[in-house]
Amino acid sequence: MKVSKLIEFLSSCDPDAEVLLVTQSSYPFECSTSGFCTREQLADHLEAEYDDQLTTGGKLSDVLITEGSQIRYGSKHTWNVRS
């Protein structure tokens, strides 16, 4: 997913709604999100200009969303109705 698609979708949502991740399609859980950053911000935080682990298969501008805690079981149907 591109940031522009996420922004477009979120702009039509209730600004007070929670953002949840549904993980594990075979045994889904709804999870809270605990934060977000870019790979570049992570590299800056680690005081590293370049780190293979941070950029392998990705770009420094990629947005990373961190999982919080599991809240409840999710629905397998989530993967069928995603935007």
N, C-alpha and C positions, 0 to 999 in steps of 0.2 A: 504494500500500500504506500502511496505517496502522501507526503504532508498535505499537499493541496486537496486531495480527496478527503482526508480526515478533517481538515479545516472546513471544507464545504459541508460535510455531514454534521459536524459539531455546531456549526453556526445556526442550524435549524433546531437544535436541542435545547431543553430547559437548562439554563446556566447553573441551576442549583442541583441538577441531577448528578448522581455518583457515576464515576467512570470505573467499570469493572472489566476484568479480563475473564474470558471463559477459556479454560485450558483443558487439554487432554480430551480429544474428540471421542475416544472410546470409553472414557469414564469421566465425564465433564465436571468441573468445579467452577463456580463463580468466585473470583478472587478480587480483593480490593487492589488498587494501585497505590504504591507508596511514593512514586515520584517519576521523574523523567529527566533525561539529559541527552546531549549529543556525545558521540565518540570523542570529539575534540574537547569538550568540557571534561570528560573523564580523563583524557590524556593530560590536560592541564592540571587537574586535581592530583594526578599521580606524579606531576612534575616531570612528565616524559614527553619529549617532542614526537617520538615515534615508538610504537610498541606493536609487534606482530600480532599479538592477541587482540588488540583494539581494532586493527584495520583488516585482518584476514577476512576476505569475503565481504567486506563492507567499505564504506567511505566515512571520513571523519564527520561529515554532515549528517549521517544517519541518526535518527532519534531513537533512543532506547527508553522503554517504559518498564519500570521495575514493579514486580509483583509484590503485593503486600501479604495479606493473610487469606486463607480460604474462608469463605463466608458460608457457602451452602453448595449443595449439588446443583449442577447446571443441566441444561437440556442438550441432547445430541442434535436436536433440530436447529440449534443456533447456527451451525455451519451451512444450513440450507437457506437461511433468510438474510445473511449478512449483506451489507451494502457494497 
